[in-house]
Amino acid sequence: MLKICGLRKTQTYATTKFGNHCMKKLNNGPVRTCLFLGLLLLSLLILRALPPMTVGDYEVKLVDILSDLQTENESETPAAVAQHVAAIQNKQATKRDSCPEGMTCVEDYADSTGHGMAPFYEALSRRAELGRPVRVAYFGDSFIEGDILTADLRAMLQKRFGGCGVGFVDIASPFIKLRPTVHHKAEGWTDHNVLEKSGCDHSRLGITGRYAVSGEGATVNYRGVKDYERLDTFEVATLYLSSSSGGRVDVSVNGGSATPHYFSGTNRLETVRQEGHIGSVGYVVDSGATCFGVALEGHSGITLDNFSLRGSSGLPLAQIPESHLTQLAAERPYDLIVLQFGLNVADKKRKNYDGYVSQMKKVIARFKEIFPHTSILVVSIGDREDKVNGQLQTMPGVKTLLSYQQVMAAESGVAFWNLYQAMGGEGAMVRMAEAQPAEAGKDYTHINRRGGKRVAGILYRTLIHGYEQYEKQKGEYERE
């Protein structure tokens, strides 16, 4: 039956008259306004209750209309985790050399599997004998997007240890123009990534969490840049791809005539390698090939690959096929894998990260198994600001997550670096954002290139200190 103001039309004349009165009230402007505001408030409260989410490559920042009214301390670390962290720190303090004043040193929790910092330091020590560059794979989220931080860290490492080239670069992505460390143009590709809600075939994912499928006449071109040292030219360009049907790749170097190369179509990882004094390289790929990226590097020295994925918590790394990682490890071995995540995990209300840590431990265990002679370094979440009692300060949950990450690294037998502390601790992001000139954005979450250079310098000095300590201890051992 038809209802008016919640009453049936077949009710008495009195109630019907009352219903008509309600309808007249609803036509009144102030009443409609109040109704609209009530619905809006209800919608915002529903949004507040939703968990964080991502859409494609984009992080959706949800609404919390009550954030300024919260007074409780949500950053309190659960007692068991706090006690575990204290025990870990005390144990480390007794077995490591003193850390220079003002430096946040790497905490090395290497176990019997040997995935602390020693393999990386040893590779640096023996770099002249390797017959390849020392390689660093730096995984992260939007904090390092566009080669922020990693560009300057790469430049510092290459200045000290030699090497050239920007390292591994995607075939195609929406963020090509955000990266100033390489000129990159791609046409005719369909790009996919692990965070897509649909359309991504996870069995084809590459190490970047992406893959690109070539269309008819697909092309991709890379050219060095002069804005960063040692990135204008490179000595080796390697295309990584796979295919089920075989095909042809035409490669042109420095604008010269194209040279054909053929791939077999075995669905296994294949490479197309060019060597020389290369300032630019271009590829034309037959339709239907799955391409993962191109590595631009030197014959020796050091190279650093930026594997940033906006919106990632680190857990999507578990979706990369083990077969691809195994084949890549044989073709492109790494000496150091860095895992820097947290921006898409920390929450102002959340106090327990057991579920996240449990899954992330599986990611670390997988890398340990596939890369048995590789150092693994967990870099903690950095500072991130939020309004607490109406004032900008470190987001409740950042320090809690940081503690969980340290325990995760210790229990996984890998190394750990406290980025939050290295940045300056409480309120560091506010100070960086309000510096003149600014070192971070006004979202109080992401550093800019100037801030990236400063943080890169801090990490570089930390790594060099660790390397020099390693060399010193190795020398003392050899003299015994």
C-alpha positions in Angstrom: 0.0 0.0 0.0 1.0 3.6 -0.6 2.6 5.2 2.5 2.7 8.9 3.4 5.2 9.9 6.1 5.2 6.2 7.2 1.4 5.9 7.4 -0.9 3.8 5.2 -3.3 5.6 2.9 -6.2 3.4 4.2 -6.0 4.8 7.7 -8.5 7.2 9.2 -9.2 10.7 7.9 -7.3 12.1 10.9 -4.2 10.2 10.2 -4.5 11.0 6.5 -4.8 14.7 7.3 -1.7 14.3 9.5 0.1 12.7 6.5 -0.7 15.6 4.3 0.6 17.9 6.9 3.9 15.9 6.8 4.2 16.2 3.1 3.8 20.0 3.3 6.5 20.1 5.9 8.9 18.1 3.6 8.3 20.7 0.9 9.6 23.4 3.3 13.1 24.6 2.4 14.7 24.4 5.9 13.3 20.8 6.4 14.8 19.7 3.1 18.1 21.2 4.1 18.1 19.4 7.5 17.2 16.1 5.8 20.0 16.6 3.3 22.5 17.3 6.0 21.4 14.3 8.0 21.9 12.0 5.0 25.3 13.6 4.3 26.3 13.0 7.9 25.2 9.4 7.7 27.2 8.9 4.5 30.4 10.4 6.1 30.0 8.1 9.1 29.7 5.1 6.8 32.9 6.2 4.9 34.7 6.6 8.2 34.0 3.0 9.0 35.4 1.7 5.7 39.0 0.3 5.6 41.7 2.0 3.5 41.6 0.9 -0.1 43.3 1.5 -3.5 41.8 1.8 -6.9 44.3 0.8 -9.6 47.5 2.6 -8.8 45.8 5.2 -6.7 45.5 5.3 -3.0 42.0 6.4 -1.8 42.3 8.5 1.3 39.1 8.0 3.2 37.2 10.5 5.3 37.3 10.7 9.1 35.1 13.6 10.2 35.7 12.9 13.9 39.5 12.9 13.7 39.7 16.3 15.4 37.6 15.1 18.2 39.6 12.1 19.1 41.7 12.4 22.2 42.8 8.9 23.0 46.4 7.9 22.3 46.1 5.4 19.4 49.9 5.0 18.9 50.4 2.9 22.0 52.4 -0.2 20.9 51.0 -3.5 22.4 53.1 -4.4 25.4 54.3 -7.7 24.0 55.6 -6.1 20.8 57.2 -3.3 22.9 59.0 -5.8 25.1 60.2 -7.8 22.1 61.6 -4.6 20.5 63.4 -3.7 23.7 64.9 -7.2 24.0 66.0 -7.1 20.3 67.6 -3.7 20.7 69.5 -4.7 23.9 70.8 -7.8 22.2 72.0 -5.8 19.2 73.7 -3.2 21.3 75.9 -5.9 22.9 77.2 -7.4 19.6 77.7 -4.5 17.2 80.3 -1.8 17.0 79.3 1.6 18.3 77.1 3.6 15.9 78.5 7.1 15.2 76.7 9.9 17.1 73.8 11.3 15.0 73.7 8.3 12.7 70.8 5.7 12.6 72.7 2.5 11.9 71.3 -0.6 10.2 70.3 -3.3 12.7 71.5 -6.6 11.3 69.5 -9.6 12.4 71.1 -12.2 10.1 70.4 -15.8 11.0 72.0 -19.0 9.7 70.6 -18.3 6.2 72.9 -15.3 5.9 70.5 -12.7 4.6 71.8 -9.8 6.6 74.0 -7.1 5.1 77.1 -9.3 4.6 76.4 -10.6 1.1 75.9 -7.0 -0.1 79.1 -5.7 1.6 81.0 -8.7 0.2 79.8 -8.0 -3.3 81.0 -4.4 -3.0 84.3 -5.7 -1.7 84.7 -8.1 -4.7 83.0 -5.9 -7.3 86.1 -6.0 -9.6 85.8 -9.8 -9.8 82.0 -10.2 -10.3 81.9 -9.8 -14.1 78.7 -7.8 -13.6 77.5 -4.8 -11.6 76.6 -5.1 -7.9 72.8 -4.9 -8.1 70.3 -3.3 -5.7 66.5 -3.9 -6.0 64.7 -1.2 -4.1 61.0 -2.0 -3.7 58.6 0.6 -2.3 55.4 2.5 -2.6 54.6 6.1 -3.7 57.3 7.4 -1.2 59.9 6.5 -3.9 57.8 7.0 -7.0 59.4 8.8 -9.8 62.9 7.7 -8.6 62.6 10.0 -5.6 65.3 9.1 -3.0 66.6 6.3 -5.1 67.9 8.6 -7.9 70.3 10.3 -5.5 71.2 7.1 -3.6 72.1 5.6 -7.0 74.2 8.6 -7.9 76.1 8.5 -4.6 76.8 4.8 -4.9 77.9 5.0 -8.5 80.2 7.9 -7.7 81.9 5.8 -4.9 81.9 2.4 -6.6 81.5 3.1 -10.3 78.8 2.1 -12.7 76.4 3.9 -15.0 72.8 3.8 -16.1 69.4 4.1 -14.4 68.8 0.3 -14.0 65.5 -1.4 -14.6 62.7 0.6 -16.2 59.1 -0.4 -17.0 57.9 -0.8 -20.5 54.9 1.4 -20.0 53.0 2.8 -17.1 50.9 5.9 -16.3 53.8 7.5 -14.5 56.5 7.6 -17.1 56.7 11.4 -17.1 57.2 11.5 -13.3 60.7 10.0 -13.7 63.4 12.5 -14.6 66.2 10.0 -14.6 65.4 8.6 -18.1 63.7 9.8 -21.2 61.1 7.2 -21.9 58.4 6.9 -24.6 56.1 3.9 -25.2 53.4 3.5 -27.8 51.1 0.6 -28.7 51.2 -1.2 -25.3 48.5 -2.5 -22.9 49.9 -2.0 -19.4 48.8 -4.1 -16.4 49.7 -4.1 -12.7 49.0 -6.3 -9.7 46.7 -3.7 -8.0 44.1 -3.7 -10.8 40.7 -5.0 -9.7 40.2 -6.8 -13.0 42.0 -7.4 -16.3 45.4 -8.3 -14.8 46.7 -11.9 -15.4 48.8 -12.5 -12.3 50.5 -15.4 -14.0 52.2 -12.9 -16.3 53.4 -10.4 -13.7 57.1 -9.3 -13.7 59.3 -8.3 -10.8 58.0 -4.7 -10.9 54.4 -6.0 -10.3 53.6 -5.0 -13.9 53.7 -6.3 -17.4 52.9 -4.8 -20.8 51.5 -6.6 -23.8 52.6 -5.4 -27.2 50.0 -4.4 -29.8 50.6 -4.1 -33.5 53.7 -2.0 -34.1 54.4 -1.5 -30.4 57.5 0.6 -29.7 59.4 1.7 -26.7 62.4 4.1 -26.6 64.9 5.0 -23.8 67.4 7.8 -23.8 69.9 8.9 -21.1 69.7 12.2 -19.2 72.3 14.7 -18.2 70.6 16.0 -15.0 72.2 13.2 -13.0 75.7 12.0 -13.1 76.4 8.7 -15.0 72.9 8.5 -16.5 73.6 10.1 -19.9 75.1 6.9 -21.3 75.1 3.2 -20.4 77.0 0.1 -21.6 74.4 -2.7 -21.6 70.7 -2.5 -22.5 68.7 -5.7 -21.8 65.0 -6.2 -22.7 63.2 -8.8 -20.6 60.2 -10.6 -22.2 58.3 -13.8 -22.7 55.9 -15.1 -25.3 53.8 -18.2 -26.1 54.1 -17.9 -29.9 57.5 -16.5 -30.6 58.3 -13.3 -32.6 60.7 -10.6 -33.5 62.2 -7.5 -31.8 63.9 -4.9 -33.9 66.5 -3.0 -31.8 68.1 0.3 -32.8 71.0 1.9 -30.8 71.9 5.6 -30.9 69.4 6.2 -33.7 71.1 3.7 -36.0 69.5 1.1 -38.3 67.5 -1.6 -36.6 68.9 -5.1 -35.9 66.4 -8.0 -35.7 66.3 -10.4 -32.8 64.0 -13.4 -32.4 62.4 -14.9 -29.3 61.3 -18.5 -29.1 57.8 -18.5 -27.6 58.4 -20.9 -24.8 56.6 -18.8 -22.2 59.9 -18.6 -20.3 61.8 -15.4 -19.5 64.0 -14.3 -22.5 66.4 -11.4 -22.9 67.5 -9.2 -25.8 70.9 -7.7 -25.0 72.8 -4.9 -26.6 76.3 -3.7 -25.6 78.3 -0.6 -26.5 78.5 3.1 -25.7 74.8 3.7 -25.7 73.0 7.0 -25.4 69.6 5.8 -26.6 68.0 2.5 -27.5 64.7 1.7 -29.2 62.6 -1.5 -29.6 59.8 -2.5 -32.0 58.1 -5.6 -30.8 55.8 -8.1 -32.6 52.2 -8.1 -31.3 51.3 -10.4 -28.4 54.6 -10.4 -26.5 54.6 -10.0 -22.7 57.4 -7.5 -21.8 58.6 -6.7 -18.3 61.1 -3.9 -18.7 64.5 -2.9 -19.9 67.7 -2.6 -17.8 70.1 0.2 -18.6 73.4 -0.3 -16.8 77.2 -0.8 -16.9 79.4 -3.8 -17.1 80.7 -3.2 -13.6 80.3 -0.9 -10.6 76.8 -0.7 -9.1 73.3 -0.3 -10.4 70.0 0.4 -8.5 66.6 -0.6 -9.7 63.6 1.4 -8.5 60.6 -0.8 -8.2 57.9 1.6 -6.9 54.2 0.8 -7.0 51.8 3.4 -5.8 49.3 2.1 -3.3 51.2 -1.0 -2.5 51.6 -2.4 1.1 54.3 -4.8 0.0 51.9 -7.8 0.2 51.3 -7.7 -3.6 54.9 -8.9 -4.1 53.5 -12.3 -3.1 51.5 -12.3 -6.4 54.6 -12.3 -8.6 55.0 -15.9 -10.0 57.8 -17.8 -8.3 58.8 -19.1 -11.7 59.4 -15.6 -13.0 61.5 -14.6 -10.0 63.5 -17.8 -10.2 64.3 -17.3 -13.9 65.1 -13.6 -13.3 67.4 -14.5 -10.4 69.4 -16.6 -12.8 69.5 -13.8 -15.5 69.8 -10.8 -13.1 71.1 -11.7 -9.7 70.7 -9.1 -6.9 73.1 -8.4 -4.0 70.7 -6.3 -2.0 66.9 -6.3 -1.9 65.3 -3.3 0.0 61.7 -3.5 1.1 60.3 -0.1 2.1 56.6 -0.1 2.8 54.1 1.3 5.3 52.4 4.3 4.0 49.4 2.2 2.9 49.4 0.1 6.0 49.6 2.6 9.0 46.3 3.8 10.4 45.6 6.2 13.1 43.3 3.8 15.0 45.0 0.5 14.4 47.1 -0.9 17.2 47.6 -4.5 16.0 49.5 -5.3 12.8 49.9 -9.1 13.4 48.0 -10.0 10.3 50.0 -7.7 8.1 53.3 -8.9 9.6 52.4 -12.5 9.2 51.8 -12.1 5.4 54.8 -9.9 4.9 57.0 -12.5 6.6 55.9 -14.9 3.8 57.1 -12.3 1.2 60.5 -12.1 2.9 60.8 -15.9 3.2 60.0 -16.2 -0.5 62.8 -13.7 -1.5 65.2 -15.5 0.8 64.5 -18.8 -0.9 64.7 -17.5 -4.5 67.7 -15.2 -3.8 69.8 -17.4 -1.4 72.9 -15.2 -1.6 71.2 -11.8 -1.3 71.1 -9.3 1.6 67.5 -8.2 2.5 67.0 -4.8 4.2 63.6 -3.8 5.6 63.3 0.0 5.7 60.6 1.1 8.1 57.8 3.6 7.5 59.0 7.2 7.7 57.3 9.9 9.5 53.7 10.8 8.5 51.6 13.5 9.9 48.0 13.7 10.9 45.8 16.0 13.0 45.7 14.9 16.6 43.7 17.1 18.9 43.7 19.7 16.1 47.5 19.8 15.8 49.7 18.2 13.2 51.9 15.5 14.6 53.1 12.0 13.8 50.1 9.9 12.9 49.1 7.5 15.7 50.0 4.1 14.3 53.3 5.0 12.6 55.4 4.2 15.6 53.3 1.1 16.3 53.8 -0.2 12.8 57.5 0.7 13.0 57.9 -1.5 16.0 56.1 -4.4 14.3 58.4 -4.0 11.3 61.5 -4.2 13.5 60.2 -7.4 15.1 59.3 -8.7 11.6 62.9 -8.1 10.4 64.4 -9.7 13.5 62.2 -12.8 13.3 62.9 -13.1 9.6 66.6 -13.0 10.0 67.2 -9.9 7.8 68.4 -6.4 8.3 66.4 -3.4 9.5 66.8 0.4 9.1 64.7 2.9 11.1 63.7 5.5 8.5 61.4 7.3 10.9 64.3 7.9 13.4 66.7 8.8 10.6 64.4 11.5 9.2 64.3 13.1 12.7 61.5 11.3 14.5 58.4 13.0 15.9 57.2 15.8 13.6 60.0 15.3 11.0 57.6 15.5 8.1 56.1 18.8 9.3 59.6 20.3 9.6 60.5 19.0 6.1 57.2 20.4 4.6 57.6 23.8 6.2 61.4 24.1 5.5 62.5 26.9 3.1 62.8 25.5 0.5 60.4 22.7 1.2 61.6 19.1 1.4 58.1 17.5 1.5 54.6 18.0 0.3 51.8 19.6 2.2 50.1 16.2 2.4 52.7 15.7 5.2 53.2 12.2 3.8 55.5 12.3 0.8 59.0 13.8 0.5 59.8 15.8 -2.7 63.1 15.5 -4.6 64.9 17.9 -2.3 63.8 15.8 0.7 64.7 12.7 -1.2 68.2 13.8 -1.7 68.6 14.5 2.0 67.2 11.1 3.0 69.3 9.4 0.3 72.4 11.0 1.8 71.5 9.7 5.3 71.0 6.2 4.0 74.1 6.4 1.8 76.3 7.3 4.8 74.7 4.5 6.8 75.5 2.0 4.2 79.0 3.2 3.7 79.6 3.0 7.5 78.3 -0.6 7.5 80.5 -1.5 4.5 83.6 0.1 6.2 82.9 -1.8 9.4 82.6 -5.0 7.4 85.9 -4.4 5.7 87.6 -3.6 9.0 86.3 -6.8 10.6 87.2 -8.9 7.6 90.7 -7.5 7.6 91.1 -8.3 11.3 89.8 -11.9 10.8 92.2 -12.5 7.9 95.2 -11.3 10.0 94.4 -13.7 12.8 
